[in-house]
Amino acid sequence: MEIPSHLRYSADHEWVARNDDGTVRIGITDYAQDALGDVVFADLPAVDDRFEGGAMCGEVESTKSVSEIYSPLAGVVVAVNTAVQDDPSLLNSDPYGDGWMIELRIDDPSMIDQLLDADGYRSLTGE
């Protein structure tokens, strides 16, 4: 399983990357996409939607199940990866790259540090 060291992670298996403009990019982890199996549908929020940390912000459907996606941080959606909606298999093939899901302008940037680092996530998943 790939667990990039420069990202932060939620216990719900979302990753968070800091962008240069102060926003964050969010997606599901390699661990999550592997557990889901082949993703066939992604329901993502709209730009300007607001979420509290831990709130459901989308859903993915795979050949195995339907899973909710949670926003690891509070903020407002500033970008949605429509490529994932058009081709949900990007979540499987490139979860940390082209398979990103949303970008948020977060309410409190210091909250990123409350998320798991790569070692913490590795411990959580038993990797």
C-alpha positions as CSV (number, residue, x, y, z in Angstrom):
1,M,0.0,0.0,0.0
2,E,1.3,3.4,-0.9
3,I,1.2,6.0,2.0
4,P,3.0,9.2,0.9
5,S,4.9,10.8,3.7
6,H,4.1,14.4,2.7
7,L,0.3,13.9,3.2
8,R,-1.9,13.9,6.3
9,Y,-4.6,11.3,6.8
10,S,-8.0,10.9,8.5
11,A,-9.1,7.8,10.4
12,D,-11.8,7.6,7.7
13,H,-9.1,6.9,5.0
14,E,-9.1,10.3,3.4
15,W,-5.8,12.1,2.6
16,V,-5.1,15.8,2.8
17,A,-2.4,17.8,0.9
18,R,-1.6,21.4,1.4
19,N,-1.7,23.6,-1.7
20,D,0.5,26.6,-2.2
21,D,-2.5,29.0,-2.1
22,G,-3.6,27.9,1.4
23,T,-6.3,25.5,0.3
24,V,-6.1,21.7,0.7
25,R,-6.7,18.9,-1.7
26,I,-8.6,15.8,-0.5
27,G,-9.0,12.3,-1.8
28,I,-9.3,8.7,-0.6
29,T,-6.2,6.7,0.3
30,D,-4.7,3.7,-1.6
31,Y,-5.9,1.6,1.3
32,A,-9.5,2.8,0.9
33,Q,-9.6,2.3,-2.9
34,D,-8.2,-1.2,-2.5
35,A,-10.8,-2.1,0.1
36,L,-13.6,-0.7,-2.1
37,G,-12.6,-2.6,-5.2
38,D,-13.4,-1.2,-8.6
39,V,-15.1,2.2,-8.2
40,V,-17.9,2.8,-10.7
41,F,-19.5,6.0,-9.4
42,A,-18.5,9.1,-7.5
43,D,-20.9,11.7,-6.1
44,L,-19.0,14.8,-5.1
45,P,-20.1,18.1,-3.6
46,A,-20.5,21.3,-5.4
47,V,-18.2,24.3,-5.3
48,D,-19.2,26.6,-2.4
49,D,-20.7,23.8,-0.3
50,R,-19.6,24.1,3.3
51,F,-18.7,21.2,5.5
52,E,-17.7,20.7,9.1
53,G,-14.8,18.4,9.9
54,G,-16.1,14.8,9.9
55,A,-19.2,15.6,7.9
56,M,-20.2,13.5,4.9
57,C,-19.2,15.3,1.7
58,G,-19.7,12.6,-0.9
59,E,-20.2,9.0,-1.8
60,V,-18.4,6.4,-3.9
61,E,-19.9,3.3,-5.3
62,S,-17.9,0.2,-6.1
63,T,-18.6,-3.2,-7.4
64,K,-18.5,-4.3,-3.7
65,S,-20.4,-1.5,-1.8
66,V,-21.3,2.2,-1.4
67,S,-19.1,4.2,0.9
68,E,-19.5,7.7,2.3
69,I,-16.7,10.2,2.0
70,Y,-16.0,12.5,4.9
71,S,-14.4,15.9,5.0
72,P,-11.5,15.6,7.3
73,L,-11.5,19.4,7.9
74,A,-14.1,22.2,8.1
75,G,-14.2,24.5,5.2
76,V,-15.7,25.5,1.9
77,V,-15.3,23.6,-1.4
78,V,-13.3,25.7,-3.9
79,A,-12.8,23.0,-6.6
80,V,-14.3,19.6,-7.5
81,N,-12.4,17.1,-9.7
82,T,-15.0,16.5,-12.4
83,A,-12.6,14.1,-14.1
84,V,-13.4,11.6,-11.2
85,Q,-17.1,12.0,-11.8
86,D,-16.6,11.3,-15.5
87,D,-14.1,8.4,-14.8
88,P,-14.4,7.1,-11.3
89,S,-11.7,4.5,-12.0
90,L,-9.2,7.3,-11.4
91,L,-9.8,6.7,-7.7
92,N,-8.4,3.2,-8.2
93,S,-5.6,3.9,-10.7
94,D,-4.2,7.1,-9.2
95,P,-5.7,7.9,-5.8
96,Y,-3.0,10.4,-4.8
97,G,-2.8,12.1,-8.2
98,D,-5.5,12.4,-10.9
99,G,-7.9,10.7,-8.5
100,W,-8.1,13.7,-6.0
101,M,-11.7,14.6,-5.2
102,I,-12.1,18.1,-3.8
103,E,-10.2,21.2,-2.7
104,L,-11.3,23.1,0.4
105,R,-10.5,26.6,1.8
106,I,-10.3,25.4,5.4
107,D,-11.4,27.4,8.4
108,D,-8.4,26.7,10.6
109,P,-5.1,25.7,8.9
110,S,-3.7,24.5,12.2
111,M,-6.2,21.6,12.2
112,I,-4.2,19.9,9.5
113,D,-1.6,19.1,12.2
114,Q,-4.3,17.2,14.1
115,L,-4.6,14.6,11.3
116,L,-2.5,11.5,11.2
117,D,1.0,11.7,9.6
118,A,2.1,8.8,7.4
119,D,3.5,6.8,10.4
120,G,0.2,7.2,12.3
121,Y,-1.8,6.2,9.3
122,R,0.5,3.2,8.7
123,S,-0.2,2.1,12.3
124,L,-4.0,2.6,11.9
125,T,-4.1,0.4,8.8
126,G,-1.5,-2.2,10.0
127,E,0.7,-1.5,7.0
